[in-house]
Amino acid sequence: MSANEYKIRIPFPQQDWVPPSSYQTFSGIVREWTVQDGDFFILGEWGKSFVEGISQVKKEFSGVVGMVLNHTENFIGTSPHIRIGGGD
């Protein structure tokens, strides 16, 4: 159980988003992005163009760093979105 819980809602469509199954086929650095359980997120903006790993983010970012615990792609209806449940 997490000390803090976060609910994040990302309106859809989003530029360069791909489903997790497609993202897993990429190799190397890509422009596209996705959301998967176990990913990390920050509340704020990362000012650097490259990240070597989550340990770098936790060390250099002064805000909240959390983990995606679950997510749902809700693309049907009047308000399509990606819903993320996370914790720190």
MOBELDA-V784021 format. One record per backbone hydrogen bond with DSSP energy under -1.0 kcal/mol. CO is the residue of the C=O (numbers start at 1). NH is the residue of the N-H. Records with the same first field share a line. If there is no record, write none. Layout:
CO: NH  NH
//
This chain:
4: 88
6: 86
8: 84
10: 82
14: 17
16: 33
19: 23
20: 24
22: 25
23: 26
33: 18
36: 39
39: 68
41: 66
53: 57
54: 58
55: 59
56: 60
57: 61
64: 43
66: 41
67: 87
68: 38
70: 85
72: 83
73: 75
74: 81
80: 12
81: 74
82: 10
83: 72
84: 8
85: 69  70
86: 6
87: 67
//
